[in-house]
Amino acid sequence: MITTSFADIKRIIIAYIKMEDLRKVNSLQLYQFWQSLSIGLLTIIALMAFSRILHFYAAPIVAFLAAAFLYTLLFRNRTGSQASCQIITYSLLYCVVNYAVVTILLNILFIWNLIEVPKEFLFIDDPFIPSLLLNPICALTLWIIYFRRNKIAFCKQCKLRLGGIYENGKSGYIFKYESGYQLKNLAILFTVLSLIIWSYYQFVYIKLALNARDWYVFTWLNIIAYIGDEIYFIYRYYNLYLDLKENDEIISEEELQDMTAKTYLRYYVICDNKIFLDTHTITPNEEYKEVIDTPFITRRAVNGIPLPEVRTIIQRLTGIKDGELRFFFGRKSAELKNHSLLRYFYFLDGKPEDYPDMPLEGEWIDFDTVKRLYTRTPGRFSSRCLSDLSRLATIILTEKIFTEDGKRKTKIKSYSPTFDLHDVRKSQLDFQDDKWIKVAMFNSDTRFFRIKKLFKTKPRVR
């Protein structure tokens, strides 16, 4: 056995503290998150204003220009170097496209004498009132996306590319909560405006000619409401920024520029069907409560670590030289440049009783106990450990149930396989590859699987 020095233990303690860097929020990300909402609202304001200022024939052209702008913005942000939630841009893009399509469809059906439509809904006649269609269409679209936001392919691909909520720490929690809040806020805003506009249209508006009051209600009241909502979110996110800064949970761009490249290592030490975990880990990110996590965490101020050095590090940390090192998976930090987090398995031969004097605090826990805690009380684990267990279980169980094409290997739908750490050690699966994660998201258990598969394209995951 190898003796673990005080310096090694000190590095582990420092690594735990420095891991908090990965849980902080990039100030630029927070700004871009607010910026996406602001630009989206400004696009809707421009759509409403130009539809009023320009000739009524130009209304569909203005709508398609707004959609093209939002699509360009969405594509640029999705492929950029900074990761930020784009669900609002995506949602408003659908709102504008749906509005344009419905508007054009109504005009075509009217021209073909298939339906009778009041002239206020037709851009081929004057006066055309965009808000009568725009507000209810936006409200319906946003409500649908709000209730389906966890099932949307756009969001699933973002999770594959950047990691889920537990992998992204504080920023993951913020973006998940705030994106839902933004969707709900906008859905309520457009719903309330729809009720006001349609009530005025039905009970107050005289369908002969529009006066100044009518234009104020149908156009400028909407624009004022959008601007008011924008001011509210400026206030909200400025206060959020101040709270995060006060709690030292913000990393500025200047700090990022000064940061050197860092590689964090997490090792899962496994023997037989047991894993060595510390059940009393305390991390500031978990509100200083005790959580379960691997005690074998360290970091190096370099961009990437050679495999021999990775092996030497875990040998020193455990004091055991003849273990089997296996790469689990790794990912670059979505918040911090040149920061990456790599996970490894370190398999030991024999029985846990053969290794009674591990240098670090912790205990050998049977994997059946780990699975039971994961199922019943996932909050007992640290967010990183929970994320790693989720990936491990998803990939192994999905491969046991489905083929690569998403078809069940057995027609018995009640078949529910299990796995243990022996399966993990014997497995030849590439846990870095997202292939089986995608199969778990879209397989033959998905409703209308065969039909959807005909139209499904393979998205590029950067």
N, C-alpha and C positions, 0 to 999 in steps of 0.2 A: 504493500500500500504506500501511497505518496502522502507525505505530511502537508497539510494545508496551513500555510503561513498566516500570520496576523495581517500581513499586507494584502493577501488574497481576500480575507474576510472584510477588510476595510474597503477594498474595491467594490465588493458586493453591496455593502451599505451605501457607498457613494452612488453606485448604479441605481439602486432603488430610489434615491433622492433625485438623481438626474433623469430617471424615467419620467418624472413629472414634466419635463420639457415636452415629451411626446403627448402629454394630455392638455397642454396649453392651447389657447386659441390664437391663431394667426390674425393679427389686426386687419391685414389686407383681405383675408377670407371674409371676415365679418363685414367689412366695407363692401365687398363684392356681393355679398348676400343681400344687403340693403339696396345696393345699386341695381340689382336685377329687378327687384320690386319697383323701384323708382322709375327705371326706364320703361318697364312694362306699363305702369300707370300713365306715364307721359305719352306713350304710344297710343293708349286709348283716348287720352285727352286730345292729342293731335288728330286722331281719326274722327272724333266728334266735332272738333273745331273746323277742320278742313271740309268735312261733309256739309257744314253750314255755310262756310265762306265761298267754296267753289260751286259751280253749277251742279244741279242735282244729278246730272248724267255721270258726273265724276265719282259718285259715291262708291261704286264697286271697285274702281281703279284705286281710290284711296285705301279701301279695305285690303286689297291685295298687296299694295305697297307696304302697308303696316305689317301684314303677315310676312312678307319677304324680309323686312327689317328684323322682326322678332326671330325668324328662322336663322338669319345670319348671325344674330347675337347669340342665339342658343348654340349654334355650331361652333362659333369662336370660343365661347366659354367652356364648352364640353371638351374641346381639344387643347385648351390652354394649360399652362404649367401649374396654375393655382386651382385647387379643388374647392368648389363651392356649390351649394344646392341650387339647381336651376329649375325646380318644379314650377315656380311661378311663371317664368318665361315660357316654359312648355305649356302650361295651362292657358295663359293668355293668347299664345299662338293658336291653340285650338279654338278659343273663344272667337277670335277674329276670323279664322277660316270658316268656322260654322256660320258666323254672321254673314260673311260674303256669299257662301253657298246658298243659304236659305233665302237671302235677298234676291239673288239672281234667279233662283228656282221659282220664287213667287212671281217675278216679272215675266218669266218664260211661260208659266202656266196661265197667267193673265192674258198675254199676247195671243196664246193659242185658244183663248176663250174656254178654258177648262175650269177656271174658278173666277169668282168675283172678289176683288180685293179693293179696299178703300185706297184712294190715291195717296194717302199719307204713308203707305207701305211700299210705294212704287217709285223707283228712281227715274222712271221714264215720264213721270208727271210731277207737277209742282202743286202743293208743297210735299216734299219727301221728308219724313221725320225719322232719322236713324235710331233715336233712343227707344222708340216703340219696339224695335226688334233687338237692338244691341243689348239692352239691359236684361230681358228675360233669357235670351240665348246664353249670355255670359253667366247668369245665375245658374241655369240648369247645367251648363258644362262644368262650372266650378264645383257644384255640389256632387256631381258624378265623380269627378276626379278626387274630391276630398274623401269620399267614402271608399274609393277604390285605390287610394294612393299606395297602399302596401302591395298591391297586385299589378301595378302598372309596369310594363316591360322597361320603360324609360328609367324608372327608379331601381329596378332589379339590376340593370346593366351598370348603373352608377355604383351600386353596392359591390358588384364584381370588380369594377375597376379600382375603386378607392377603399373598399372594405366597409363592413357594416358599422352599426352604431357603437358596438362594444370595442371595435378595433380603433375607432377614431376618438375615443375618449370624450373630453368635454365638448369639443366642437361637434362631435357626432350627436350628442344629446341635444345641443342647442339647435343644430340644423333640423333635426327630426321634429322637435317640438315646435320650433318657430315656423317651419314650412307648413305644418298642419294648421298653425294659428293664422298664418297669412292667407291660406286657402279659405279657411272658415270666415275670416274677416271680410275678404273680398266677396265671397258667396253671399254673406249677409248684406253687404253694401249694395250689390247689384239686385238682390231680392227686394230690399226696401225701396230702392229707386224704381224698380219695376212696378211695385204697388202704387207708389206716388204718381208716376207718369201715367200709368193706365187708369188710375182713378180720375186724374185730371182730364184725360182724354175722353173718358166715358161720361163724366158728370159735369164738367166745366167747359171744356173746349167746344166752341161753336164751329161746325165743319163748313165754314164758308170762306174764311180767310184768316190767316195767322196774324195776330197783333203782337205788340212788343212783350206783353205778359206771357203769351203762349210760347214765344221763342225763349224767354227766360226760363220757363219751367222745363221745356223739352230739351233745351241745349245747355244753357249756362248753369242751371241748377245741378245738372250732372257733373259738369266740369268743376264746379265749386266743391261738390262732394268728393270727387277724386282728389283734388288738391288738399282738402281737409284730411283725407285718409293718409296722404303722403306726409303731411306735417306730423300727424300722429305717430307714424312709424319712424320719422326722423327723431322725434323725442324719445320713443321707446328704445331705439337702438343706441342712441347716445347714452342713455342711462344704463343700458346693458354693458356698454363699453366701459363706463366709469366703474360699475360694480366689479367687472372682471379685472380691471386694472388695479382696483383697490385690494382685491384678493390675490394679486400677483398671478393671474391666469391669462394674461395677454402677452404675446411676443410681438414686438413691433418689427417693421421692415429693417430698421437700423440694426436691431439686435440680431436679426436673421443674417444680415450681411456680415456681421462680425463673427458669427458662429462658424466653427470648424466642422468638417464632416465627422459624423459619429455613427458607429455601428453598435447596436444593442443586441445582446444575445440572451435568449431564454432557452434553458435546457429542461427537458422532462426526463428525470431519471427513473427507469422502470426495471423492475426485477420480478420475474414470474408474472403474476397477475396483479401486482401491486405497484403503486407509483408513490414516489417520495414527495410529500407536499407539506408546507407549513400552514397549519390551521389558524395561526395567530398573526398573520401578516397585517400590518397596519399601513395604509397608504392614504395620503391626504385626499386623493381623488374619490375615495370611498367614505368621505366624511369622518375619517379617522376611526372607522369601525374595523373590527377584526374580520378578515376575509381569508379564504383559502387560495394559495398561490404557490407556484414553485419557488423555492428559495434560491435556485441557481440562476441568478441574473447578473450580468456584467455588461460592461461597455468598453469600447476602445475608440479613441479619437482618430479614426481612420475611415476611409471610404472603402469598405469591404475588408474581410479578413480571410487569409488563406486557410484551407481546411486543416493542415497540420497544426496551425496555431489554435484553431477552434477546438481540436482534439486535446491539445496540451492544456488549454484553459479548463475544460471540464475535468480532466484528470487531476489537476491541482485542486479544483473546488471540491471534488468528491473524495480525493485521496485514493482513487481506484484507477489503476492503469489499464486493465485489460477489458474494459467495456466496449460495446459496439456502438459507434456513433452513426446516426442516420439523420439526414436532413429532413425536416418537416416541411416548413414553408417560410417564405419571407416576403416582406413588402416595404417599399419606400414610404416614408411618412407623407401623408397628404397635407400636413400643416407646415412641416419644416423641411427646407432644402437640404439635400445631402445627408439626411438622416434616414436610417433604415433599421428595421427590426427583424432579426432572423430567429427562427425556432428550430431546435434540434431535439431528437430523442437520443438518450444514452442508455442502451440496454445492458443489463448486468446478468451474468450467468448465475446459476444456483438459486438459492432461496434468500429472501430478505433477512432471515436470521443470520446469514453469513456476513451481513454488513451492519452490525449493531452500533458501531461508533461513527456515524456520519458526522462530519465536521460542523454542519450547519443545523440550525433549529428546524425540526420537522419530524414527520413520522411516516411510516409505510402504511398506506391506506389501500384497502382492497378496491379494485376497480368497480366491483358491483356496488360498493358504498358510494363511490364517486358518481356512478350513473344514477343512483337513487337520489342523491343530493341535487344533481344536475336537473333531474326531472321535477322534483318536488319543491326544492328551494334553491333555484339558480342564483339568488342574491347572495348566497353564502360564498360564492367564488368572486375573485377579482374580475374586472371587466375583460382584461386580456386573457385570463385563463378560461373564462366562459366562452369567449370568442374562439379560442383555439380548440376547445372541446367540441364546440358546435361544428366547426369545419371538419374535424376528425370524424365525428359521428355521421355527419351528412354524407361525406364522400364514401366511407366504408359501407354504410347501410344502403345508399343509393346504388352502388355497384353490385350489391348482393341482390337487389330487387329488380333492377332494370338493366336492359342492354344499352349500348351507346346511342341507339336510335330512340330511346325513351319507351321501349316496349317492355312489358313485364316478362320476366323470365319464367314465371309460373302464373297460370290463370287464376290461381286462388288469391283473391284480393285481401283476404284476411291474414295472409302470410305476413308475419312480422318478425324478421330475423333479429338476432342480437349479435354482439361481438365482444371480444375481450382483448386484453393487451397482447395475448399470444397471436391473435389475428393481425394486430398492428405490426408486430415484429416480422411475421411471415409475409405480410402484404408487399406486393410489388407495385402498388399504386403510386402515382406521382401526386402527392398532396399539394404541390405548387400549382398544378394544372387545374383550371376552373371547369373542366369538362363535366365532371360529375355534379358540380354545383348547378350548372345549367340544366342537366338532366333532372335534378331534383326540383327545379323550378318549372320545367315543362316536360311532362311525360304522359303516358297513356291514361293516367288517373285524372289528368286535366280534362275538364268538360270540353266536348267537341274537339278532342285532340287531333283526329285525322283531318278535319276540315281546316283547323288553324295551322296545321303543319304544311298544308299546301301553299299557304300565303306567308308562311314564316320565313324571313330572311335571316341569315347569320350575321348578327351585328359585330362590328369590330370593337374589341375591348383593348383599350390602350393601356 
